[in-house]
Amino acid sequence: MRASGWFVGSLVLTVSTVVGVASASPPMVKQAKDAGFPAQNCQYCHTDKTPKKDTFKPDDLNERGKWLHAEKEKRNAKASNGAWLKEYSGK
């Protein structure tokens, strides 16, 4: 009985981790749209149309994305926020 509890707990943790990875980028696109930017997909900040969190490299970002990544580091934030683009002075 005790082993099955560990299994169920591990399964819940695994599923929640996968769901978290899958939903990481769409909220950022929505944040950028809500801030008035023409973001249509991940390529607004990434060079790849469907970036993967587990293979992410800062080199896979365009200039806007690199700026957001630097802001995340500067602000010691857990994730970037599309609304920060209001402060971006690039193209």
N, C-alpha and C positions, 0 to 999 in steps of 0.2 A: 504494500500500500504506500509506503513511504517513497519508494522509487518512482511510482507513478506520479506522485506530487512533484517531484523534481522534474520529471519529463514534461508535465503540463506547464510548470513554471518556465522551463527552458523554451518550450514552444511559444508561449505567450510573449516572452522577451524577444525571440527571433522574429516573430510576425510583426511586433511593434517596431522593431528596428528596421525591417524591410519597408514597412509603410512610411516611416519617417524619412527614409532615403528617397522614396518615390515622390514624396510630396514637398521636397525641399525647394525646388525652383519655381513652380507655379505661383506660390505666394509672392515671390519677388517680382515676377512679371506683373501681377495684379497691383502691387504697391507702386510700381513705376507708372502703370496706366492711371491709377487713382491720383498720382501726383501730376498728371497731365502730359506724360511722355508717350510717344508712339510705339511703345514696346508691344510686339506681337507674339514673340516667342523668346526662347533662351538666347538666340543669336543677337539680341539687343546688347548683351554684355559678353557672350561667349563666341568663340570662333566655330564651335561645333553646334549643330542644330539640336542634338540631344545629348548634352554632357552627362557624364556619370559621376556621381559623388565619390565612388570608390577609386576612380582613376583620375580625379581632378588634379590639374597642375596649373599654377598661375600663368604659365605660358599659353594655356588654352583660352585665355581671355583677350578680348580686344581692348583698346585703350580705355573705354568707359568701364569695362569690367575690372581692369587692373586698378583703376582709380577707386572703384568700390571696394575691392579687396584691400587696398592700402588704408582706406577709411575704416574698414572693419578692424584692422590691426591697430590703427591709431586710437580708435575709440574703445579698444578691448572688448568688442562686442562678440557674441557667440555666432552671429550671422549678419550678413550685409542687409541693408534695408533699401529698397528701391526708391523710397522717398528722399534719400540722401542725394539723389541725382540733381535735386534743385540747387545744390552747391557745386556741382560739376561745371567747370569752366571750359571743357573741351568741346569738340564738335557736337 
